[in-house]
């Protein structure tokens, strides 16, 4: 494992991630449909072959998350007393890595989401498991034991702006990601060999 210290979103960061399966891919690799997995593998192969990053989808939720991440981090640090270390990219190997929102101490990490009002309310009432593969994948790649999932919305009263849930490492779930990545990497290598 190698931790790359760089700002996320920079050309260096995109270059570091190029052709690698990362945390946002882990849900697909752990339990996605075969055709979706095949498309993902071909996308990574195309990035490696061309040296060009595929255009990534960005919506208003993602843009809000980028805008509010520093604010969410500051609120989380104040509320929990945890100091968040920002990193660029954690490389497990030549084909796999992740870009966590932050590392905490030697054992933990954190993922921030800035949800719209009704989604944050739903999260406060019922929790949110939709990012579990990303969280487990971050733990797998980084070797960490736990990960805090944080939803932040500054429009709510101060005591309701943060939703925090700690996820503990789960080896059974992590094995699903690891197995999916093993398969994807082997298929990726076949494509690269075929086109060499």
C-alpha positions as CSV (number, residue, x, y, z in Angstrom):
1,X,0.0,0.0,0.0
2,X,1.2,3.5,-0.9
3,X,-0.3,6.8,0.3
4,X,0.0,9.6,-2.3
5,X,0.0,13.0,-0.7
6,X,-1.7,15.3,-3.3
7,X,-4.8,17.4,-3.6
8,X,-7.8,15.5,-4.9
9,X,-9.1,16.8,-8.2
10,X,-5.8,17.9,-9.5
11,X,-4.2,16.6,-12.8
12,X,-1.7,14.6,-10.7
13,X,-4.5,13.0,-8.8
14,X,-6.4,12.0,-11.9
15,X,-3.1,10.6,-13.4
16,X,-2.6,8.5,-10.2
17,X,-6.1,7.1,-10.4
18,X,-6.0,6.4,-14.2
19,X,-7.1,2.8,-15.0
20,X,-7.5,1.8,-11.4
21,X,-10.5,0.3,-9.8
22,X,-11.4,2.5,-6.8
23,X,-13.9,2.9,-4.0
24,X,-16.8,4.1,-6.2
25,X,-16.3,0.9,-8.3
26,X,-16.4,-1.5,-5.4
27,X,-20.2,-1.8,-5.3
28,X,-20.3,-2.9,-8.9
29,X,-17.4,-5.4,-8.4
30,X,-18.9,-6.8,-5.2
31,X,-22.4,-7.5,-6.4
32,X,-23.0,-5.9,-9.8
33,X,-24.5,-7.4,-13.0
34,X,-22.1,-9.1,-15.3
35,X,-22.7,-6.6,-18.2
36,X,-22.0,-3.7,-15.8
37,X,-18.8,-5.3,-14.6
38,X,-17.7,-5.9,-18.1
39,X,-18.3,-2.3,-19.1
40,X,-16.3,-1.1,-16.0
41,X,-13.4,-3.4,-16.9
42,X,-13.4,-2.1,-20.5
43,X,-13.5,1.5,-19.2
44,X,-10.4,0.9,-17.1
45,X,-8.6,-0.8,-20.0
46,X,-9.4,2.1,-22.3
47,X,-7.9,4.5,-19.8
48,X,-4.7,2.5,-19.6
49,X,-4.4,2.0,-23.3
50,X,-5.1,5.7,-24.2
51,X,-3.6,7.3,-21.2
52,X,-6.8,9.4,-21.0
53,X,-9.3,9.6,-18.2
54,X,-12.9,8.8,-19.1
55,X,-15.3,11.7,-18.5
56,X,-16.9,11.3,-15.1
57,X,-20.5,11.9,-14.3
58,X,-21.2,14.9,-12.0
59,X,-24.5,16.0,-10.6
60,X,-25.7,18.7,-8.2
61,X,-25.3,16.3,-5.2
62,X,-21.6,15.8,-6.0
63,X,-21.0,19.5,-6.6
64,X,-22.6,20.3,-3.3
65,X,-20.5,17.7,-1.6
66,X,-17.3,19.3,-3.1
67,X,-18.4,22.8,-2.0
68,X,-19.2,21.8,1.5
69,X,-16.6,19.2,2.3
70,X,-14.2,21.6,4.2
71,X,-17.1,22.9,6.2
72,X,-18.3,19.3,7.0
73,X,-14.8,18.3,8.0
74,X,-14.4,21.2,10.4
75,X,-17.8,20.5,12.0
76,X,-16.9,16.8,12.3
77,X,-13.5,17.6,13.9
78,X,-15.1,20.0,16.4
79,X,-17.9,17.6,17.3
80,X,-15.8,14.4,17.6
81,X,-12.4,15.7,18.5
82,X,-11.0,13.6,15.7
83,X,-8.3,15.1,13.6
84,X,-8.8,14.4,9.9
85,X,-5.7,13.8,7.7
86,X,-6.4,14.6,4.1
87,X,-4.7,12.4,1.5
88,X,-4.9,12.2,-2.3
89,X,-4.9,8.6,-3.2
90,X,-4.2,5.3,-1.5
91,X,-2.8,2.7,-3.9
92,X,-3.2,-0.9,-2.9
93,X,-1.4,-2.1,-6.1
94,X,-1.0,-1.2,-9.7
95,X,-4.8,-1.8,-10.4
96,X,-6.6,-0.9,-7.2
97,X,-6.9,2.1,-4.9
98,X,-9.1,4.7,-3.2
99,X,-9.4,8.4,-2.5
100,X,-10.7,8.7,1.0
101,X,-12.1,12.0,2.4
102,X,-9.8,11.6,5.4
103,X,-7.8,9.3,7.6
104,X,-8.1,9.4,11.4
105,X,-5.2,8.2,13.7
106,X,-3.8,4.8,12.8
107,X,-7.1,2.9,12.6
108,X,-9.9,5.0,11.1
109,X,-11.2,7.0,8.3
110,X,-14.1,9.2,7.3
111,X,-16.4,9.8,4.3
112,X,-18.4,13.0,4.0
113,X,-21.6,13.4,2.1
114,X,-23.5,16.7,1.9
115,X,-27.0,15.6,1.2
116,X,-30.0,17.7,0.2
117,X,-32.6,18.6,2.8
118,X,-35.0,15.7,2.4
119,X,-32.3,13.1,2.0
120,X,-30.4,14.4,5.1
121,X,-33.7,14.2,7.1
122,X,-34.2,10.6,5.9
123,X,-30.6,9.8,7.0
124,X,-31.2,11.3,10.4
125,X,-34.4,9.2,10.8
126,X,-33.4,5.9,9.3
127,X,-29.6,5.9,8.6
128,X,-27.9,5.3,5.3
129,X,-26.4,2.0,4.1
130,X,-26.0,3.0,0.4
131,X,-22.3,3.8,0.7
132,X,-21.3,0.6,2.5
133,X,-19.2,-0.8,-0.3
134,X,-17.3,2.4,-0.6
135,X,-16.6,2.4,3.2
136,X,-15.6,-1.3,3.3
137,X,-13.5,-0.8,0.2
138,X,-11.7,2.1,1.9
139,X,-11.0,0.0,4.9
140,X,-9.7,-2.9,2.7
141,X,-7.4,-0.7,0.7
142,X,-6.1,1.3,3.7
143,X,-5.9,-1.6,6.2
144,X,-8.1,0.5,8.6
145,X,-10.4,-1.0,11.3
146,X,-13.3,1.5,11.1
147,X,-14.8,4.2,9.0
148,X,-17.1,7.0,10.0
149,X,-19.9,7.9,7.5
150,X,-21.0,11.5,7.8
151,X,-23.9,13.3,6.3
152,X,-23.8,17.1,6.7
153,X,-26.4,19.7,6.0
154,X,-25.9,23.3,7.2
155,X,-29.6,24.2,6.8
156,X,-30.7,22.1,9.7
157,X,-30.5,23.2,13.4
158,X,-27.0,23.0,14.8
159,X,-27.6,19.7,16.7
160,X,-29.0,18.0,13.5
161,X,-26.5,19.2,10.9
162,X,-24.3,16.1,11.3
163,X,-25.3,12.4,11.1
164,X,-22.4,10.2,12.0
165,X,-22.3,6.4,11.9
166,X,-19.2,4.3,12.5
167,X,-18.8,1.2,10.4
168,X,-16.5,-1.5,11.7
169,X,-14.4,-3.7,9.5
170,X,-16.3,-6.7,8.2
171,X,-14.1,-9.4,6.6
172,X,-17.0,-11.2,4.8
173,X,-18.1,-8.1,3.0
174,X,-14.5,-7.1,2.3
175,X,-13.9,-10.5,0.7
176,X,-16.7,-9.8,-1.8
177,X,-14.9,-6.7,-2.9
178,X,-11.5,-8.4,-2.9
179,X,-12.9,-11.3,-5.0
180,X,-14.6,-8.9,-7.4
181,X,-11.4,-7.0,-7.8
182,X,-9.4,-10.2,-8.4
183,X,-11.7,-11.1,-11.2
184,X,-11.8,-7.7,-12.7
185,X,-8.0,-7.3,-12.6
186,X,-7.5,-10.7,-14.4
187,X,-10.0,-9.7,-17.1
188,X,-8.3,-6.3,-17.4
189,X,-4.9,-8.0,-17.9
190,X,-6.4,-10.2,-20.6
191,X,-7.6,-7.2,-22.5
192,X,-4.3,-5.4,-22.2
193,X,-2.4,-8.6,-23.4
194,X,-4.8,-9.0,-26.3
195,X,-4.2,-5.5,-27.5
196,X,-0.5,-5.3,-26.8
